[in-house]
Structures are given as structure tokens and as C-alpha cells.
Amino acid sequence: MFVFRPITSVTVATSTTSANAALPTTATHARFYNASTTAAWVEFSSTASPTAAIPANGTAKAGVLLAPGATESFAVPVGAAYFGVILPAGASASTLTVCSGEGF
């Protein structure tokens, strides 16, 4: 098991409208912290300004749902340099912090 070695971080304001940002560095892993009291939908992208959208019930879609208050680590998909995030309808604005680094 490798210990996560942080490199740089970015914090993005989250709401029911899609927000996006560049991953802080071209690291192989990223740790996401969802400060919201609701789940957040996150999508990786190889193109700038991705638009995140919560998938319809029963529909498969690339991305991940982060639980409220959760911290999760992911291997960054090959070619991904950006991410998009959105909160479900009715959620209060919050933040998502992403820390790029190496290891888990």
C-alpha cells in the first residue's frame, strides 16, 4: 500500500448548476472532498469546461457519486485533465476540494 503524497489542491464552488475546473496537476491520483450535505456527481474529462449532469434513473454514465461529507481517492483516468461537478436539485451551495497527488 502506498501512502497518498499530495501535490496541489483546488476548491470549486458547487451548486445545482454544473461547475468545472482543471485538475490541480497531472498527477496519477486525486482525492476529492465533498463538503456538501448532499451527494455530488463528479465527471472526469479530457476537454476543458466539462458539464456534469446527474444521470437519469437506470441510465449508465461515466462519473461517480460522492456521498455527503465524503473523502474519496481515485486513479485519474488516462487523458483526463479536468473535472465537472454538480449537486442534485434542491441542494444548498457548497464546495468540492480536489487534491492531486501520487498513491492512495
N, C-alpha and C positions, 0 to 999 in steps of 0.2 A: 504494500500500500504506500502510495506517495502522498506526502503532505502538500496541501494547496499552497502555492507560493504566489501571493498577489503581486500584480504589476501596476495596474492603474484602474480607476473606477470612474463611473459616470452615473449621475442620478437624473431620472426623467420624471417629469410630472405626468401622472396617469389620470385618465378620466374615461367617460363613456365614448369619447372620440379618440380614434387611433393616434398614438404618438410614436415617434421613432427616433433613433439615434445610431451613430456608428458605434460598433463595439470599441471599447477603450484602446485596445491594441490588437495586434494579430496573434494573440496567444492561442493555445490549443484548447483551453478550457475557460469557462465563465461561470461565476457564481452570481445568482440572482436572488435579491431580497425584495419580497413584495410587502411593502409597509401598509397596504390596504386592509380594510376589514372585510373585503370581498375577494374572491378569486380574480386573478389576472390572466389573460390569454396572451402568450408570447410567441412570436414567429421569428425565426432567423431568416436572413435574406442576403443574397449576393449583390443586390442592387440598392442604391441609395433611396431613402424615403419610402420604405415598405409600409403598406397599410395593413394593419392587423384587423382581423374580423373573426368574431367568435363563430365557430361552425354551427350550422343548423343541427338540431337533434337528429341523431342517426347518420350524420354525414361525416366521413373521414376527411381529415385535413391535416397537413403538416403544421406542427406547433405543439405547444404544451400549456396546460392549465396549471398555474401556480396557486396553491392554497393561500388563504389569508394569513399574513404574518410569516410565511414560509421562506426558508433559505434553501435553494437547490443549486447543485453544481451539474454542469453539462459539458460534454465534449462539444466544441464548436464544429458544426458541420463544415466539410471541406468547401472552401469558396465563400463562406458566409463572412461578411464584414459589417453587417447592420442587423438591427432587430426592430420589430414593431411590437407595441403592447396596447391592449385595450381592456377596460373594465366593463362588466355587464351593465345593462340598463338599470338605472336607479341607484347605482353605486356613487359614493362620495369621492371626490378627487383625493388623490394620494400621491405616492411616489414609488418608483421601482429603481433600485440601485443595482448596477451590474459591475462586477469586478472581474477583469480579465486576468488570467494567470496561467500557471502550469500545475498539473496534478489535480487531485481531488481533495 
